[in-house]
Amino acid sequence: MATSNSANDINLQNLKVDESTMTKECDPQLASGEAFKLTEDQCAILSFDRFLADRYVAGTCSDPTCKYIDARGDQCDKCGKLINAVDLINPKCQICRNSPQIKKSDHLFLNLPKLSADVRSWFDKSSTHGHWTNTSVTITEAWLSEGLKPRCITRDLKWGTPVPLEGYTDKVFYVWFDAPIGYISITANYTDDWEMWWKQPDQVELFQFMAKDNVPFHSVIFPACLLGTEDNYTCVNHLAGIDYLNYEYAKFSKSRGIGVFGDNAQETGIPSDIWRFYLVSVRPETQ
């Protein structure tokens, strides 16, 4: 990611993220210096006068050991690494198929390096005492061993949760910063006693299940946000990250139309419990 050399610390102490589909507010407070301003390069189509969402950019993976020719602007489906769209080789807009231009834009970054020691300490304890799959441990360990880097948490898009900060109200939060907060806000929408679940970590055990591409967001980035609040939030205790289930030698992908999906399964008339049993029995970890 290309960035400017200057960064101005900002205080997000009173930042409130209002989930657009919720009636309650979740208030994850970031202490001073744990987020900062930075100018970075973004992919844009100037003729449309718009920046491109990460998934609207595709090109060749920049990892020299991969070089997958159809990597997306947020992640490579082959090697699984997170990608910045501007780092793709020969990127193309998925809408108009033209090459995007590079345009600078101011954004907010989560200062993961500052939170690295806290995340490491928490991860060592959680993965030792909890039930983490080998995939979850391996991915998280790789992130921490490589050294955490600042992570952009805003986007130049119209759809999403608006950033309630002067100078950034025309931007929205990046989905994988915003979405996990929904776990808390949807609990708060369900009950006024949400803190019983989310602020009593000694009384609650949190289980999460996901494909391996979502592991870093739940084992590094979201825990870093919660730990950074210093407000005793519940972090995941047991994380079941699993490898990709393939369909005819390719990774399941709804956006690419690869696989069998819910509507297809329903049309067969086969009971859902049989589908569940089959999927559990053929998951990669059982092979």
ChimeraX attribute file (.defattr): number of C-alpha atoms within 10 A of each C-alpha:
attribute: neighborCount
match mode: 1-to-1
recipient: residues
	/A:1	11
	/A:2	12
	/A:3	14
	/A:4	11
	/A:5	8
	/A:6	9
	/A:7	13
	/A:8	10
	/A:9	16
	/A:10	14
	/A:11	14
	/A:12	17
	/A:13	16
	/A:14	13
	/A:15	15
	/A:16	15
	/A:17	21
	/A:18	20
	/A:19	19
	/A:20	12
	/A:21	11
	/A:22	15
	/A:23	13
	/A:24	19
	/A:25	18
	/A:26	21
	/A:27	16
	/A:28	22
	/A:29	21
	/A:30	22
	/A:31	16
	/A:32	14
	/A:33	15
	/A:34	24
	/A:35	26
	/A:36	19
	/A:37	16
	/A:38	19
	/A:39	17
	/A:40	19
	/A:41	19
	/A:42	24
	/A:43	27
	/A:44	22
	/A:45	17
	/A:46	12
	/A:47	8
	/A:48	8
	/A:49	8
	/A:50	13
	/A:51	21
	/A:52	22
	/A:53	19
	/A:54	19
	/A:55	15
	/A:56	19
	/A:57	27
	/A:58	25
	/A:59	24
	/A:60	20
	/A:61	30
	/A:62	21
	/A:63	15
	/A:64	7
	/A:65	8
	/A:66	15
	/A:67	17
	/A:68	18
	/A:69	17
	/A:70	17
	/A:71	28
	/A:72	25
	/A:73	27
	/A:74	19
	/A:75	19
	/A:76	25
	/A:77	19
	/A:78	15
	/A:79	15
	/A:80	14
	/A:81	17
	/A:82	16
	/A:83	19
	/A:84	20
	/A:85	29
	/A:86	25
	/A:87	18
	/A:88	24
	/A:89	17
	/A:90	14
	/A:91	26
	/A:92	23
	/A:93	22
	/A:94	17
	/A:95	9
	/A:96	10
	/A:97	12
	/A:98	12
	/A:99	17
	/A:100	23
	/A:101	17
	/A:102	15
	/A:103	14
	/A:104	14
	/A:105	15
	/A:106	19
	/A:107	19
	/A:108	26
	/A:109	20
	/A:110	23
	/A:111	21
	/A:112	22
	/A:113	17
	/A:114	17
	/A:115	19
	/A:116	17
	/A:117	14
	/A:118	15
	/A:119	24
	/A:120	17
	/A:121	10
	/A:122	20
	/A:123	23
	/A:124	13
	/A:125	11
	/A:126	18
	/A:127	20
	/A:128	13
	/A:129	11
	/A:130	17
	/A:131	15
	/A:132	21
	/A:133	16
	/A:134	15
	/A:135	18
	/A:136	26
	/A:137	20
	/A:138	11
	/A:139	19
	/A:140	20
	/A:141	18
	/A:142	12
	/A:143	14
	/A:144	17
	/A:145	9
	/A:146	8
	/A:147	11
	/A:148	19
	/A:149	15
	/A:150	16
	/A:151	15
	/A:152	20
	/A:153	18
	/A:154	24
	/A:155	26
	/A:156	21
	/A:157	17
	/A:158	12
	/A:159	10
	/A:160	17
	/A:161	21
	/A:162	21
	/A:163	22
	/A:164	17
	/A:165	13
	/A:166	7
	/A:167	10
	/A:168	17
	/A:169	11
	/A:170	14
	/A:171	22
	/A:172	20
	/A:173	24
	/A:174	20
	/A:175	14
	/A:176	16
	/A:177	19
	/A:178	19
	/A:179	16
	/A:180	15
	/A:181	21
	/A:182	20
	/A:183	12
	/A:184	22
	/A:185	23
	/A:186	18
	/A:187	18
	/A:188	20
	/A:189	17
	/A:190	13
	/A:191	12
	/A:192	10
	/A:193	11
	/A:194	16
	/A:195	15
	/A:196	13
	/A:197	17
	/A:198	20
	/A:199	15
	/A:200	14
	/A:201	17
	/A:202	8
	/A:203	10
	/A:204	15
	/A:205	15
	/A:206	14
	/A:207	14
	/A:208	13
	/A:209	15
	/A:210	14
	/A:211	14
	/A:212	16
	/A:213	20
	/A:214	15
	/A:215	22
	/A:216	20
	/A:217	16
	/A:218	22
	/A:219	26
	/A:220	23
	/A:221	21
	/A:222	21
	/A:223	22
	/A:224	27
	/A:225	24
	/A:226	19
	/A:227	21
	/A:228	24
	/A:229	17
	/A:230	12
	/A:231	12
	/A:232	14
	/A:233	20
	/A:234	22
	/A:235	23
	/A:236	22
	/A:237	22
	/A:238	20
	/A:239	24
	/A:240	19
	/A:241	24
	/A:242	20
	/A:243	16
	/A:244	17
	/A:245	18
	/A:246	15
	/A:247	12
	/A:248	9
	/A:249	7
	/A:250	13
	/A:251	16
	/A:252	18
	/A:253	16
	/A:254	10
	/A:255	7
	/A:256	8
	/A:257	9
	/A:258	14
	/A:259	15
	/A:260	12
	/A:261	12
	/A:262	8
	/A:263	8
	/A:264	10
	/A:265	13
	/A:266	12
	/A:267	8
	/A:268	8
	/A:269	8
	/A:270	10
	/A:271	10
	/A:272	12
	/A:273	9
	/A:274	10
	/A:275	13
	/A:276	10
	/A:277	10
	/A:278	11
	/A:279	12
	/A:280	12
	/A:281	12
	/A:282	12
	/A:283	14
	/A:284	13
	/A:285	14
	/A:286	7
	/A:287	6
